[in-house]
Amino acid sequence: MTARTPPATAAVDPWQPGQGLPDTQPRTTMSTQQSIIDHIAEVWLDGDADGLDAQVPLAELNIIDSAEIFSLVHYLQDRFRITVPLREVSPANFRTVDAIASLVERLQREGEGVR
């Protein structure tokens, strides 16, 4: 009797929704940042993310103004299933995509207002 080789399985990409990690777990910083970059590009830059990275100063370059931050807050709450308390809506937390991603991930860890 010879040993059978198990059939090859398809590679699992844990960064794709529904594969590897359950969708309820927080994403990595890069995934969070990319999601925010994609949203900002789609809504405020006509889909063009060229030159937009995690360190670009959003307000200083007039990419997002103070009124648009609240639209971004709504997106963050819906996309990442968090509640962003009003005390967290500050220029420091929305200065760059990196700062926004850090805020999202901190709120996810704290479980503050997770829906």
Protein Blocks (a to p, Z undefined) as FASTA:
>chain_A
ZZddddddddddfkbghihpafkbccdfklmmmmmmmmmmmmmnnopaghiafklcfkln
omacfklmmmmmmmmmmmnopacdfklmcfklmmpmmlmmmmmmmmmmnopoiZZ
